[in-house]
Amino acid sequence: MTVTQTSYESRLPYERSRIHAAAIYCSDGRIGEHFDDFLHNGLGLPRYDRVALPGGPACLAGHPQAHLEEQGVVDELKFLVEVHGLKRIVLIAHEGCAFYGTRLELKDRRLELVQRADLVRASAFVHRVTGIDRLDAFFARLVEGKVQFESVEV
């Protein structure tokens, strides 16, 4: 017999204030907690707004294969800027992203080069559609069983 829980109450207190920042990253569940750790502890951004989808910022870099995703993310960003008062956006790409390997059919060394260039293109695009000046980009890499975040100049 399986018991189904009908309710769950989080032990975390609710914090009403906003920090006016959002992060756009890949929805890969294997590194979601690493993204949270980096954004919370590495960048000091608790309670940031999340925009997670396959490939993350790749959809904002002009790839025709991600046109529909681009439209949805742009609408979401404009909403968050208006309603949540965003002032900063962080873009994160990660090593071995299946979106790049499968949807864009990129392999090996070329994959990371395109991802880094996409972070630059996506940053410029986000600035153009939102007017936000504070944009940061990072590339997440697996190093000896740990995830390391490297700044990318945008």
TIRO-568117 format. One record per residue (C-alpha): residue in one letter; x, y, z. Coordinates in steps of 0.2 Angstrom, whole numbers, plus 2048, in hexadecimal, padded with zeros to 3 digits. Each point is the difference from the previous one (the first is absolute). Layout:
% TIRO-568117
AXYZ;...
This chain:
% TIRO-568117
M800800800;T8078117FB;V7FC80F80B;T7FE8107F6;Q804811809;T7F280D7FC;S80A80F807;Y811806803;E80680F80A;S8118077FD;R80A80480F;L80880F7F7;P7F9810805;Y7F980B7F3;E8098107FB;R7F580D7F8;S80E80C7FA;R8077FE7EE;I8128017FB;H7FD8067EE;A80A7F37F7;A7FD7F17F5;A80A7F27F9;I7FE7F77F0;Y8077EE7FF;C7FD7EF7FA;S7F37F5808;D80C7F1802;G7FB7F9811;R8117F9803;I807812803;G7F180A806;E8067FF812;H8128067FA;F7F880F7F7;D7F6804810;D8107FE80B;F80A80B7F4;L7F380E7FF;H7FC800812;N8127FE807;G80B8057F2;L7F780F7FA;G7F680480F;L7EF7FF7F8;P7F37F880B;R7EE7FE7F9;Y8058057EF;D7F37FD7F2;R8037F07F6;V7FE7FE7ED;A8057EE7FD;L7FE7F77EF;P80A7F47F6;G8108097FA;G7FC80F80B;P8078107F8;A8027F67EF;C7EF8057FB;L805813801;A80F7FE7F4;G7F78007F0;H7FF7ED7FC;P7F17FC7F4;Q7FD7F0809;A7FC809810;H7F480E7F8;L7F17FB80A;E8097FF811;E8088117FC;Q7EF8087FF;G7FA7F8810;V81080580A;V7FF8127F9;D7EE802806;E8047F9811;L80F80B802;K7F68107FB;F7F37FA80D;L80D7FE80D;V8098117FD;E7EF809801;V7F87F680F;H80F7FB80A;G80B80F7FC;L80F7F67F9;K810809800;R80C7F27FD;I8007F07F6;V80C7F2801;L8027F47F1;I8087EE803;A8057F37F3;H8077EF805;E80C7F47F9;G7F97F17F7;C7EF8087FD;A7F47F47F7;F7F780E7F8;Y8108057F6;G8047EE7FD;T7EF7FA7FA;R7F680F7FA;L80E80A7F9;E80B7F07FB;L810807807;K80E7F5806;D81080180A;R80B80F801;R7F580A7F4;L7F17FE80D;E80980B80D;L80580D7F4;V7EE8027FA;Q7FA800811;R80B80E806;A7FD80A7F0;D7ED7FD803;L802808812;V8078107F8;R7F28007F3;A7F27FC80C;S80780E80C;A7FF80D7F2;F7EE7FA7FB;V7FA801812;H807811802;R7F78057F0;V7EF7F9805;T800805812;G80B80F802;I8097F880E;D813804801;R8067F480E;L8027F07F7;D80C7F2806;A8047F07F7;F8087F0806;F8067EF7F9;A7FE7F280C;R80C7F27FE;L8027EF808;V8117FF808;E8057F080A;G7EE7FD805;K7FC812805;V7F780E7F6;Q80B80F7FD;F7F98107FA;E80B80B7F4;S7FC8127FC;V7FD8047EE;E8048127FA;V7F08077F8;
